[in-house]
Amino acid sequence: MINENEKQICKEEGCKKELPVGYKYEKCESCRNKIIEDRKNILKIGVSAIAAFALFVMNKK
């Protein structure tokens, strides 16, 4: 269990923000949002590549 009296610091590399007492995540809100945004961008690129490949295959026939 997390010691609620102990100060926590964000676990993200390069980030040294203090987290509030009782905060349930290891990373600050800003770092968590950056990670989510990066994953969304990777997903968009992947879907675009699959769609382009599907269009290429459909036009070949």
Secondary structure by P-SEA (a helix, b strand, c coil): ccccccccccccccccccccccccccccaaaaaaaaaaaaaaaaaaaaaaaaaaaaaaaac
